[in-house]
Amino acid sequence: MCRSGSRSQHTAQYFQDNGIENVYNFAGGMLAWDEETNSGMENPLKDVNDLYKK
């Protein structure tokens, strides 16, 4: 996720092109978000290898 959704779209495509299938991009980024926000880490990544698990 990024400010407008453009950079995160490129990043999501890079991940998919490199074998990471469970990738999502939020269209419009944070500019399109109209809900309340919370701060903090919800699902921190503990091990980069978890990205490659199916």
OpenMM code with the backbone's topology and positions (N, CA, C; nanometers):
from openmm import Vec3, app, unit

residues = "MET CYS ARG SER GLY SER ARG SER GLN HIS THR ALA GLN TYR PHE GLN ASP ASN GLY ILE GLU ASN VAL TYR ASN PHE ALA GLY GLY MET LEU ALA TRP ASP GLU GLU THR ASN SER GLY MET GLU ASN PRO LEU LYS ASP VAL ASN ASP LEU TYR LYS LYS".split()
positions = [
    Vec3(0.0855, -0.1169, 0.0000),
    Vec3(0.0000, 0.0000, 0.0000),
    Vec3(0.0899, 0.1230, 0.0000),
    Vec3(0.0499, 0.2229, -0.0737),
    Vec3(0.1239, 0.3478, -0.0768),
    Vec3(0.0239, 0.4636, -0.0832),
    Vec3(0.0733, 0.5820, -0.1060),
    Vec3(-0.0125, 0.7005, -0.1042),
    Vec3(-0.1227, 0.6937, -0.2098),
    Vec3(-0.0858, 0.6637, -0.3358),
    Vec3(-0.1846, 0.6675, -0.4436),
    Vec3(-0.2148, 0.5314, -0.5065),
    Vec3(-0.1365, 0.4300, -0.4743),
    Vec3(-0.1577, 0.2961, -0.5289),
    Vec3(-0.0684, 0.2614, -0.6467),
    Vec3(0.0039, 0.3581, -0.6995),
    Vec3(0.0882, 0.3332, -0.8166),
    Vec3(0.2151, 0.2555, -0.7810),
    Vec3(0.2897, 0.3027, -0.6828),
    Vec3(0.4139, 0.2327, -0.6438),
    Vec3(0.3834, 0.0944, -0.5893),
    Vec3(0.2772, 0.0827, -0.5123),
    Vec3(0.2445, -0.0490, -0.4568),
    Vec3(0.1988, -0.1449, -0.5665),
    Vec3(0.1388, -0.0930, -0.6736),
    Vec3(0.1015, -0.1790, -0.7866),
    Vec3(0.2263, -0.2360, -0.8527),
    Vec3(0.3271, -0.1535, -0.8722),
    Vec3(0.4533, -0.2016, -0.9294),
    Vec3(0.5182, -0.3044, -0.8378),
    Vec3(0.5138, -0.2802, -0.7083),
    Vec3(0.5716, -0.3737, -0.6115),
    Vec3(0.4956, -0.5052, -0.6114),
    Vec3(0.3629, -0.4984, -0.6147),
    Vec3(0.2812, -0.6203, -0.6180),
    Vec3(0.3124, -0.7011, -0.7435),
    Vec3(0.3267, -0.6344, -0.8560),
    Vec3(0.3591, -0.7034, -0.9812),
    Vec3(0.4962, -0.7697, -0.9724),
    Vec3(0.5929, -0.7012, -0.9119),
    Vec3(0.7265, -0.7577, -0.8931),
    Vec3(0.7187, -0.8859, -0.8088),
    Vec3(0.6448, -0.8802, -0.6991),
    Vec3(0.6308, -0.9990, -0.6149),
    Vec3(0.5680, -1.1138, -0.6926),
    Vec3(0.4614, -1.0859, -0.7661),
    Vec3(0.3954, -1.1913, -0.8431),
    Vec3(0.4882, -1.2485, -0.9494),
    Vec3(0.5632, -1.1623, -1.0157),
    Vec3(0.6585, -1.2090, -1.1175),
    Vec3(0.7693, -1.2942, -1.0582),
    Vec3(0.7906, -1.2844, -0.9278),
    Vec3(0.8970, -1.3593, -0.8611),
    Vec3(0.8436, -1.4677, -0.7689),
    Vec3(0.7237, -1.5169, -0.7982),
    Vec3(0.6724, -1.6367, -0.7329),
    Vec3(0.5905, -1.6170, -0.6073),
    Vec3(0.5659, -1.4945, -0.5663),
    Vec3(0.4821, -1.4721, -0.4487),
    Vec3(0.3410, -1.4478, -0.4996),
    Vec3(0.2517, -1.5422, -0.4723),
    Vec3(0.1192, -1.5395, -0.5330),
    Vec3(0.0144, -1.4659, -0.4512),
    Vec3(0.0251, -1.4672, -0.3218),
    Vec3(-0.0767, -1.4087, -0.2353),
    Vec3(-0.0473, -1.2600, -0.2148),
    Vec3(-0.0695, -1.1800, -0.3197),
    Vec3(-0.0346, -1.0378, -0.3192),
    Vec3(-0.1589, -0.9558, -0.3518),
    Vec3(-0.1781, -0.8495, -0.2789),
    Vec3(-0.2908, -0.7601, -0.3031),
    Vec3(-0.2420, -0.6165, -0.3074),
    Vec3(-0.3059, -0.5357, -0.3896),
    Vec3(-0.2789, -0.3933, -0.3942),
    Vec3(-0.4117, -0.3209, -0.3727),
    Vec3(-0.4097, -0.2182, -0.2914),
    Vec3(-0.5314, -0.1430, -0.2637),
    Vec3(-0.5423, -0.0288, -0.3630),
    Vec3(-0.6383, -0.0400, -0.4565),
    Vec3(-0.6566, 0.0604, -0.5619),
    Vec3(-0.6786, 0.1982, -0.5008),
    Vec3(-0.6045, 0.2939, -0.5494),
    Vec3(-0.6176, 0.4305, -0.4991),
    Vec3(-0.5327, 0.4597, -0.3781),
    Vec3(-0.4713, 0.3568, -0.3204),
    Vec3(-0.3833, 0.3757, -0.2055),
    Vec3(-0.4521, 0.4438, -0.0874),
    Vec3(-0.3714, 0.5088, -0.0058),
    Vec3(-0.4245, 0.5737, 0.1147),
    Vec3(-0.5111, 0.6951, 0.0811),
    Vec3(-0.4920, 0.7527, -0.0365),
    Vec3(-0.5769, 0.8654, -0.0757),
    Vec3(-0.7228, 0.8230, -0.0908),
    Vec3(-0.7457, 0.6965, -0.1266),
    Vec3(-0.8813, 0.6468, -0.1461),
    Vec3(-0.9430, 0.5908, -0.0173),
    Vec3(-0.8639, 0.5782, 0.0879),
    Vec3(-0.9129, 0.5208, 0.2131),
    Vec3(-1.0050, 0.6205, 0.2820),
    Vec3(-1.1252, 0.5760, 0.3178),
    Vec3(-1.2194, 0.6678, 0.3828),
    Vec3(-1.2714, 0.6141, 0.5157),
    Vec3(-1.2008, 0.5211, 0.5725),
    Vec3(-1.2383, 0.4631, 0.7008),
    Vec3(-1.1453, 0.5137, 0.8104),
    Vec3(-1.1817, 0.4858, 0.9328),
    Vec3(-1.0970, 0.5194, 1.0465),
    Vec3(-0.9692, 0.4364, 1.0387),
    Vec3(-0.8599, 0.4910, 1.0856),
    Vec3(-0.7336, 0.4178, 1.0836),
    Vec3(-0.6817, 0.3968, 1.2257),
    Vec3(-0.6088, 0.2903, 1.2431),
    Vec3(-0.5394, 0.2596, 1.3681),
    Vec3(-0.3914, 0.2605, 1.3388),
    Vec3(-0.3113, 0.2805, 1.4382),
    Vec3(-0.1668, 0.2742, 1.4182),
    Vec3(-0.1128, 0.1474, 1.4811),
    Vec3(0.0039, 0.1068, 1.4361),
    Vec3(0.0675, -0.0111, 1.4927),
    Vec3(0.0765, -0.1244, 1.3928),
    Vec3(0.1439, -0.2299, 1.4321),
    Vec3(0.1645, -0.3461, 1.3462),
    Vec3(0.0547, -0.4481, 1.3723),
    Vec3(-0.0181, -0.4866, 1.2676),
    Vec3(-0.1221, -0.5884, 1.2817),
    Vec3(-0.0663, -0.7278, 1.2610),
    Vec3(0.0072, -0.7457, 1.1536),
    Vec3(0.0614, -0.8771, 1.1189),
    Vec3(0.2074, -0.8639, 1.0792),
    Vec3(0.2954, -0.8390, 1.1748),
    Vec3(0.4369, -0.8224, 1.1380),
    Vec3(0.4941, -0.9527, 1.0833),
    Vec3(0.5811, -0.9402, 0.9857),
    Vec3(0.6477, -1.0543, 0.9259),
    Vec3(0.7663, -1.0922, 1.0130),
    Vec3(0.7656, -1.2139, 1.0648),
    Vec3(0.8717, -1.2586, 1.1535),
    Vec3(0.9886, -1.3200, 1.0743),
    Vec3(0.9565, -1.3799, 0.9589),
    Vec3(1.0601, -1.4461, 0.8785),
    Vec3(1.0262, -1.4251, 0.7307),
    Vec3(1.1197, -1.3710, 0.6547),
    Vec3(1.0956, -1.3426, 0.5133),
    Vec3(1.0576, -1.4686, 0.4364),
    Vec3(1.1002, -1.5843, 0.4806),
    Vec3(1.0658, -1.7095, 0.4140),
    Vec3(0.9163, -1.7395, 0.4199),
    Vec3(0.8458, -1.6784, 0.5146),
    Vec3(0.7005, -1.6978, 0.5229),
    Vec3(0.6307, -1.6441, 0.3982),
    Vec3(0.6934, -1.5512, 0.3270),
    Vec3(0.6350, -1.4980, 0.2042),
    Vec3(0.6254, -1.6041, 0.0953),
    Vec3(0.7101, -1.7047, 0.1021),
    Vec3(0.7175, -1.8055, -0.0025),
    Vec3(0.6416, -1.9324, 0.0317),
    Vec3(0.5846, -1.9414, 0.1493),
    Vec3(0.5082, -2.0600, 0.1886),
    Vec3(0.3753, -2.0605, 0.1167),
    Vec3(0.3335, -2.1774, 0.0729),
    Vec3(0.2045, -2.1902, 0.0022),
    Vec3(0.1039, -2.2572, 0.0896),
] * unit.nanometer
topology = app.Topology()
chain = topology.addChain("A")
for resn in residues:
    res = topology.addResidue(resn, chain)
    for name in ("N", "CA", "C"):
        topology.addAtom(name, app.Element.getBySymbol(name[0]), res)
